Amino acid sequence: MKELTKAEEQIMQILWKLEKGFVKDILDRMPEPKPAYNTVSTIVRILQRKGFVGHKAYGKTHEYFPLVSKKEYTRSFFRGFVKNYFGNSYKAVTSFFAKEEKLSLKELEEIKQLMEEKIKEQKQKKSE
């Protein structure tokens, strides 16, 4: 899956929240200073060419909707991020955040709990 530019991602974030909308709806949700209508329209058409967005035509007006879910894109983006910045090692990612991001004790305990649950799940799958 292709990676989005910052502008494309900003529009996708809005479309994921809206679920569907016209360029005007997207523009209304953008922070100040708002880009020009034509700029947003162009980015939406680029997203359509990339396969992220579909549309339904109402005469000359188009209602846009995501073809790729936020979850799908997040999964793909994160896999690429881990591969490109951490040598495809989730252990390295975890270590980085534990050391560099100064996680609180509560956050570390929550991560530990998630890991323990995942370990238990994997062990159960193995024994089946």
C-alpha positions as CSV (number, residue, x, y, z in Angstrom):
1,M,0.0,0.0,0.0
2,K,1.3,3.4,-0.9
3,E,2.2,5.9,1.9
4,L,0.2,9.1,2.1
5,T,1.7,12.6,2.1
6,K,0.9,14.8,5.1
7,A,-1.8,16.7,3.1
8,E,-3.4,13.4,1.9
9,E,-3.3,11.9,5.4
10,Q,-5.0,15.0,6.8
11,I,-7.8,14.6,4.3
12,M,-8.1,10.9,4.9
13,Q,-8.3,11.5,8.7
14,I,-11.3,13.8,8.0
15,L,-12.9,11.3,5.6
16,W,-12.5,8.4,8.1
17,K,-14.3,10.5,10.7
18,L,-17.0,11.7,8.2
19,E,-17.3,8.2,6.5
20,K,-18.5,10.1,3.4
21,G,-18.6,13.7,2.3
22,F,-18.3,16.3,-0.3
23,V,-15.2,18.5,-0.8
24,K,-17.0,21.3,1.1
25,D,-17.6,19.0,4.1
26,I,-13.9,18.1,4.2
27,L,-12.9,21.8,3.9
28,D,-15.3,22.7,6.7
29,R,-13.4,20.3,9.0
30,M,-9.9,21.5,8.2
31,P,-8.1,23.8,10.6
32,E,-7.3,27.5,9.8
33,P,-5.8,28.7,7.6
34,K,-8.0,26.6,5.3
35,P,-6.5,25.6,1.9
36,A,-8.4,26.6,-1.2
37,Y,-11.3,24.5,-2.3
38,N,-9.5,23.5,-5.5
39,T,-6.5,22.3,-3.5
40,V,-8.7,20.0,-1.4
41,S,-10.5,18.8,-4.6
42,T,-7.1,18.1,-6.3
43,I,-5.8,16.1,-3.2
44,V,-9.1,14.1,-3.1
45,R,-8.7,13.2,-6.8
46,I,-5.1,12.1,-6.1
47,L,-6.4,9.9,-3.3
48,Q,-8.9,8.5,-5.7
49,R,-6.2,7.6,-8.2
50,K,-4.1,6.0,-5.5
51,G,-7.1,3.8,-4.6
52,F,-7.8,5.3,-1.1
53,V,-11.0,7.1,-2.0
54,G,-14.1,6.3,-4.1
55,H,-17.0,8.5,-5.1
56,K,-20.6,8.6,-5.9
57,A,-21.6,11.2,-8.6
58,Y,-24.7,13.4,-8.2
59,G,-24.6,15.2,-11.5
60,K,-21.4,17.3,-11.5
61,T,-21.0,16.9,-7.7
62,H,-19.2,14.0,-6.1
63,E,-19.6,12.5,-2.7
64,Y,-16.3,10.9,-1.5
65,F,-15.8,7.9,0.8
66,P,-12.8,5.9,2.0
67,L,-12.0,2.7,0.2
68,V,-9.2,1.9,2.7
69,S,-10.1,1.8,6.4
70,K,-8.0,3.7,9.0
71,K,-7.1,0.3,10.6
72,E,-5.8,-1.1,7.3
73,Y,-3.7,2.0,6.6
74,T,-2.4,2.2,10.1
75,R,-1.3,-1.5,10.0
76,S,0.4,-1.0,6.6
77,F,2.1,2.3,7.6
78,F,3.3,0.9,10.9
79,R,4.8,-2.2,9.3
80,G,6.7,0.0,6.9
81,F,7.8,2.3,9.8
82,V,9.1,-0.7,11.8
83,K,10.9,-2.1,8.7
84,N,12.5,1.2,7.7
85,Y,13.4,2.6,11.1
86,F,13.8,-0.4,13.3
87,G,15.2,-3.1,11.1
88,N,11.9,-5.0,11.2
89,S,12.3,-5.6,14.9
90,Y,9.3,-5.0,17.1
91,K,11.6,-5.6,20.1
92,A,13.6,-2.5,19.0
93,V,10.4,-0.5,18.7
94,T,9.3,-1.4,22.2
95,S,12.8,-0.8,23.6
96,F,12.9,2.6,21.9
97,F,9.6,3.8,23.3
98,A,10.4,2.4,26.8
99,K,13.7,4.3,26.9
100,E,13.2,7.4,24.8
101,E,9.6,8.4,25.4
102,K,9.9,8.2,29.2
103,L,6.7,6.2,29.7
104,S,5.1,6.3,33.0
105,L,5.0,3.3,35.3
106,K,1.2,3.0,34.6
107,E,1.9,2.9,30.8
108,L,4.7,0.4,31.2
109,E,2.4,-1.8,33.3
110,E,-0.4,-1.6,30.7
111,I,2.1,-2.6,28.0
112,K,3.3,-5.5,30.1
113,Q,-0.3,-6.6,30.7
114,L,-0.9,-6.5,26.9
115,M,2.2,-8.5,26.2
116,E,1.4,-11.1,28.9
117,E,-2.1,-11.5,27.3
118,K,-0.6,-11.9,23.8
119,I,2.0,-14.5,25.2
120,K,-0.8,-16.5,26.8
121,E,-2.9,-16.3,23.6
122,Q,0.1,-17.6,21.5
123,K,0.8,-20.4,23.9
124,Q,-2.8,-21.5,23.7
125,K,-2.6,-21.6,19.9
126,K,0.6,-23.6,20.0
127,S,-0.9,-26.3,22.3
128,E,-4.0,-26.7,20.1
